[in-house]
Amino acid sequence: MKNPISWLLAGTLFISILFLGSASAADRDLITAMNPRGIQPPIRLLPLAPRLDTLDGKTIYIVDIRYQRTREFVEELHKVLKEKYPKTNWVLRDKLGAYATDDPKLWAEIKEKGHGMIITTGH
């Protein structure tokens, strides 16, 4: 901190901390914090799907949410899983919309034809 500006900034910070810390209890009672989201509904817990006993003869969907620059990874994952588990039917599908956007047609297809699903998140 040889620079005079650094000393000035450090002094200003120190004085600001002292000033803010010296507010009276009456001043602090006037501040009320409100949650802008309001009262949230309770979280509904959903159990995980039961684990499959085997992948042989099963259809497993790999769902790509199409996150930026991850398509090569998803295609490689699909290829590797097909090589490692040749008795499993691996189906690669793209999800419509963003991660949190619902895709009822895809979910219905997976429920009807699939036994499991892997969804990629992109990170």
ROTILUM-335714 format. One record per residue (C-alpha): residue in three letters; x, y, z. Coordinates in steps of 0.05 Angstrom, whole numbers. Layout:
BEGIN
DRENTI type      x      y      z
DRENTI  ALA      X      Y      Z
...
//
This chain:
BEGIN
DRENTI type      x      y      z
DRENTI  MET      0      0      0
DRENTI  LYS     54     50    -19
DRENTI  ASN      6     85    -66
DRENTI  PRO    -29    146    -33
DRENTI  ILE    -94    128    -68
DRENTI  SER    -93     60    -35
DRENTI  TRP    -86     93     33
DRENTI  LEU   -143    140     17
DRENTI  LEU   -188     83     -4
DRENTI  ALA   -169     42     58
DRENTI  GLY   -183    102    103
DRENTI  THR   -250    115     69
DRENTI  LEU   -270     43     78
DRENTI  PHE   -250     44    151
DRENTI  ILE   -290    108    165
DRENTI  SER   -350     79    128
DRENTI  ILE   -349     17    170
DRENTI  LEU   -344     58    234
DRENTI  PHE   -402    103    211
DRENTI  LEU   -447     45    192
DRENTI  GLY   -432      8    256
DRENTI  SER   -450     68    299
DRENTI  ALA   -524     71    278
DRENTI  SER   -569     71    339
DRENTI  ALA   -617     15    355
DRENTI  ALA   -675     61    339
DRENTI  ASP   -648     71    268
DRENTI  ARG   -641     -3    258
DRENTI  ASP   -713    -17    279
DRENTI  LEU   -739     26    222
DRENTI  ILE   -712    -21    169
DRENTI  THR   -759    -77    148
DRENTI  ALA   -738   -128     96
DRENTI  MET   -792   -159     53
DRENTI  ASN   -786   -220      8
DRENTI  PRO   -806   -197    -62
DRENTI  ARG   -826   -268    -80
DRENTI  GLY   -880   -270    -25
DRENTI  ILE   -898   -334      9
DRENTI  GLN   -876   -394    -31
DRENTI  PRO   -916   -458    -34
DRENTI  PRO   -885   -518      1
DRENTI  ILE   -836   -559    -39
DRENTI  ARG   -866   -624    -65
DRENTI  LEU   -816   -680    -58
DRENTI  LEU   -816   -733   -112
DRENTI  PRO   -782   -800   -102
DRENTI  LEU   -728   -823   -150
DRENTI  ALA   -748   -874   -202
DRENTI  PRO   -732   -946   -182
DRENTI  ARG   -665   -972   -208
DRENTI  LEU   -668  -1021   -266
DRENTI  ASP   -641  -1090   -250
DRENTI  THR   -609  -1095   -319
DRENTI  LEU   -601  -1053   -382
DRENTI  ASP   -604  -1114   -428
DRENTI  GLY   -664  -1108   -475
DRENTI  LYS   -684  -1040   -446
DRENTI  THR   -694   -974   -483
DRENTI  ILE   -657   -916   -451
DRENTI  TYR   -666   -845   -477
DRENTI  ILE   -610   -795   -476
DRENTI  VAL   -642   -726   -476
DRENTI  ASP   -600   -667   -500
DRENTI  ILE   -624   -599   -475
DRENTI  ARG   -581   -569   -530
DRENTI  TYR   -537   -527   -483
DRENTI  GLN   -483   -488   -521
DRENTI  ARG   -424   -527   -548
DRENTI  THR   -444   -594   -516
DRENTI  ARG   -472   -631   -577
DRENTI  GLU   -405   -665   -590
DRENTI  PHE   -404   -691   -519
DRENTI  VAL   -475   -717   -522
DRENTI  GLU   -461   -753   -588
DRENTI  GLU   -397   -783   -560
DRENTI  LEU   -435   -806   -498
DRENTI  HIS   -487   -839   -542
DRENTI  LYS   -433   -874   -583
DRENTI  VAL   -395   -899   -521
DRENTI  LEU   -458   -925   -487
DRENTI  LYS   -479   -962   -550
DRENTI  GLU   -410   -995   -553
DRENTI  LYS   -407  -1012   -478
DRENTI  TYR   -479  -1037   -473
DRENTI  PRO   -496  -1067   -542
DRENTI  LYS   -558  -1104   -516
DRENTI  THR   -590  -1038   -497
DRENTI  ASN   -629   -994   -545
DRENTI  TRP   -602   -923   -537
DRENTI  VAL   -645   -867   -565
DRENTI  LEU   -618   -796   -572
DRENTI  ARG   -670   -741   -571
DRENTI  ASP   -667   -665   -567
DRENTI  LYS   -712   -630   -517
DRENTI  LEU   -751   -570   -540
DRENTI  GLY   -739   -504   -505
DRENTI  ALA   -693   -488   -447
DRENTI  TYR   -676   -535   -388
DRENTI  ALA   -736   -514   -346
DRENTI  THR   -785   -512   -404
DRENTI  ASP   -834   -571   -405
DRENTI  ASP   -834   -618   -466
DRENTI  PRO   -898   -660   -456
DRENTI  LYS   -892   -696   -523
DRENTI  LEU   -821   -720   -507
DRENTI  TRP   -840   -741   -436
DRENTI  ALA   -900   -780   -463
DRENTI  GLU   -856   -816   -514
DRENTI  ILE   -805   -835   -461
DRENTI  LYS   -860   -860   -414
DRENTI  GLU   -891   -901   -470
DRENTI  LYS   -829   -930   -504
DRENTI  GLY   -772   -922   -454
DRENTI  HIS   -748   -956   -391
DRENTI  GLY   -702   -900   -369
DRENTI  MET   -673   -832   -387
DRENTI  ILE   -608   -793   -381
DRENTI  ILE   -616   -718   -388
DRENTI  THR   -556   -674   -402
DRENTI  THR   -551   -608   -366
DRENTI  GLY   -492   -577   -404
DRENTI  HIS   -444   -558   -349
//
